Amino acid sequence: MISSAIIPQPLAKLPWRLIFLVAGIAGVGITTLYSAAGGAAQPWATKQAIVILFFLTLAIGMSWTSESIAVTIMLIVVEMVGFVGKGAQRWIDLGFIRLQPSEFMKPGIVLVLARFYELLPAGDIRKWRAIWPAAALIGFPVALIMLQPDLGTALMVTFIGVTVMFVAGVPFRVFLIPGVALALAIPVVYQMLHGYQKKRVDIFLDPESDPLGAGYHISQSKIAIGSGGIFGKGYLNGSQSHLDYLPEGHTDFVFATMVEEWGLVGGALLIFAFAFVIRWGMRVANNAKSRFAQLTAAGLSATIFFYVSINLMMVMGLAPVVGVPLPLVSFGGSAVMTVMLCLGLLMAVERHQRTTSRLL
């Protein structure tokens, strides 16, 4: 918070350091999109700035609502648009932005599981009744998302749900046994994948097997990142993106576009900025007074973590390409919306904590 001697008292209650940090990350994304377009505000930078401003304002507004109201609104939104994700339609076109309905399931699964474990008696956390309902709550939306098909979102919803279960106190062996079983079933799971998904796995295991075909994305991404060196080629001087060698340089592979121009130093600073945002969220979880707030804050922080970690591993060739964008940096409104909703809920939880502490 910032002292009320500098700004009015109501505004001083906002976590301005977090807001400035998020705005800085978004600023990096906007400037990178400007460069990716060859030094032009269109077609990406201006639209991204408008979307970020809209959802950042929404997040700040959510922080001023009570924790219960913010959660209720979020659950209603999930219920309203969730049905769209059950069919083949993966996008909702609102004119100024196209949203992916399944994105709502990322914070939605956190809220549902947090409420479930809040109501569950503490003595039952190691019993079967603490496991199968949560597994069903995760498995049902994941199955629907897989039908779209959208492997990236399905994996993220699974990872987020498992994280909430683990933080809630579900024994580690519960995850170990299915993990071993899944590892043994990899050949069967592989055969169930769609053709393009199998190709992504094949290319991940051997990117050089098809460097001009399916492996082109990863190969060019590595070239862009490596060619940036320590300090980069300089702003607006990225050859891989400007010469269209790097596919999706404004969306999934925007980190490679940025690092080519700003180098290892720029990439490391961006990663540290995300780390501080996640650290702030985990601190909110650690200081939360209620079990629901603790699980919610931890799950929302994990959502941001999985966005960042999966995308970075993907563009560096450490994970298959699954279409997970870098939030606030990649062009597109869905990831921005999800992360801003997470931050808005986190700020609401943090503000509720401070209000409760004053009353006590």
C-alpha positions, 0 to 999 in steps of 0.5 A: 500500500501507499501512504494516504499522504500521497494519494487519497485514503480509499486509493491508498488501500490498494496494493499499488506495488502489485498493480505497478508490477502487473502494469509493467509486465503488460507494458513489456507485452505491449512494446513487444507486440509493437515490435512484432508488428514491425514498429506499428501499433496495429494490429496487436499493440493497441488492441492489447492495451485496451483489453489490459486496461479494461480487465485491470480496471475490472480486477481493481473493482473486484478488489473493492467488493467483499470476498464472498461477493467476488467469489459469488460473481465469479461462480455465476460467470462460470455457470453462465458461460461454462455450457459453451465449452461443452460443445465444439465452440471454443470462442465467444466473440464480444466484438472488441475481444474473443474469449475462450469459455473454458478459461473460466474453469481455471479460477472456477475449479479453484473456487469450487474445490476451495469451498468443498475442502472448507466444508469437509471436516478436518478429520476426513481429509485423509479419507476416501470422501476427500478424494473422489468428489474432488477428482470428479469435480476436476475430471468432468470439466477436463473431459469436456475441454478435451472434447473441444479438443484443447489439451493445453487448457485441460492440462492446466485445469488438472494441474490447478485442481491437483494443486488445491487438493495437495495444499488442502492436505490430501496425502501425497500417496494419493497423487503418486499412485495415479501418477505411476499408473498414468506413466504405465498407461502412456502408450495407451494415452498416446494412441488416444490423442489426436493426430496433431497432438501426437505430432507435438509429442513426437517433435518434443522428443525429437525436434530435429526430426522435422525441422521444416515441418512440425518442429519448425516452431520450436526450432525457430524459437530456440534460434530466436532466444539463442541469437539474443545473447546476453543483452539482445539485438536491440528493440525493433531489431529482432530478425526472427520475428520481423522476417516472419521466421518465428511463427506465432511470435505475437502469441504463444512464442512472444517470449522468444520475440522479446528475448531476441531483442532484450536478451537474457537480461530482459528475459530474466527480469520478466521472469523475476517480475512474474515470480514476485507476482506469484510470491505476493499471491502465496503470501496472501494465502499464507496470511489468510485467516480462513481455510477457504481464503487460504486454498483460494489464494494458493490455487489462484497463485498456482494458476498464474504459475502454471501459465508462466511455467508451461509457456516458458518450457514450451518456447524453450523446447522443454515441453510439448507445444500445447498452446498456452500463452504467456499471460499479459504478454501474449496477444489475446484476451482470454489469458489476460481475462483469467489472470486479471480475474485471479488478481482481482480475487486475490486483492479481494482476499488480501483486502478482507484480511486487512479489514478483519485484522483491524476489527480484531 
